[in-house]
Amino acid sequence: MKLTAIGLVAMVTIVVQLSPTMACDVKDLSPCLIPIAKLPEPPTAACCQILRDQWPCLCVLINDSRLWIGHTLTSPNGHKLFAACQVPFPSCGN
């Protein structure tokens, strides 16, 4: 019984940790790539809206070392992009 409870807690923890990645899709950030590369070109409204929509789970993408987007978003131009969109840069605790 104790082992089953531990397994259930572990499963719930994994689902909770994975659920933000289900909401965030790295491909959705593609409208933001040109503004990051060509700053000071202003970001599009679509890019800024995506940053707002995906803000709650961006840390999952930023902290995933397998994804290129983390380095892109945390770069100086990435920070400028957040500022231009008036979206606070996520505090990812790392």
N, C-alpha and C positions, 0 to 999 in steps of 0.2 A: 504494500500500500504506500509506504514512504517513497519507494523508488518511482512509483507511478505519479505521485504528486510532484516530485522533482522533475520528472520528464515533462509533465504538463506545464510547469512553470517555465522550463527551458523552451518549450515550443511556443508559448505565448510571447516570451521575450524575443524570440527570433521573428515571429510574425510582426510584432510591434516595430522591431528594428528594420524590417524589410518593407513595411508598408509605405514609408516615405519614398522609397525608390520606385514604387509602383506609380506614385503620383508624379514623380519627376522623371522625365525622359530626356536624356542628354540631347537627343535629336531636336527636341523642341527649342533648344537654345540656338539653333543655327542662324536665326535672324540677327543674333547679337555678335556673330563672328566678324563680320565686315566692320562694324563700328569699333570693335576692340582692335582690329588690325589697322584701321585707318583713322584713329582718333587724331585730330579733334573733330572729325566728321561726326555730327550728332547721331545718336541712335534713333532708330525708328520707333514709332509708337508701339508697334508689334513687339519689338525687342523689350521695351520697358514693361509692357504688360506681362510678357512671359516671365521677366525677373520678379515681378510682383506676385504672379500666380504660383511660381515655383519656389518662392522665397522660403516657405516653411521646411522644404526638404533639400535646399541647396547644399547644406553641410554634408549630406550624404554623398553628393556628387563631388564636392570639393575634397573630401577626405578619402575618397576611393582612389588609391594610387594606381589602379589599373586604367583610370580614365584620364584623358588628356585635358579635359575641361577644368579640372581643379587647378592646374598650373596656369591656365589661361585666365580664369576668373580671379585668381589671387595675384596676378601680375599687376604692375602699376597701371596699365591700360584697363585692366579689369576693374580696378578700384575706381578709375575715372568714369567708366561706364556706369557703375552703380550710382556715382555722384550725379552724372548727367541725367540719369533716369529718376533721380531723387528717391532712390531705394536704398535703405541702409544696408551696408555690407553685413552679411550674417556673421554672428559671433559663434564660431564653431568650436571653441574651447580647446584649440590645439596650439 
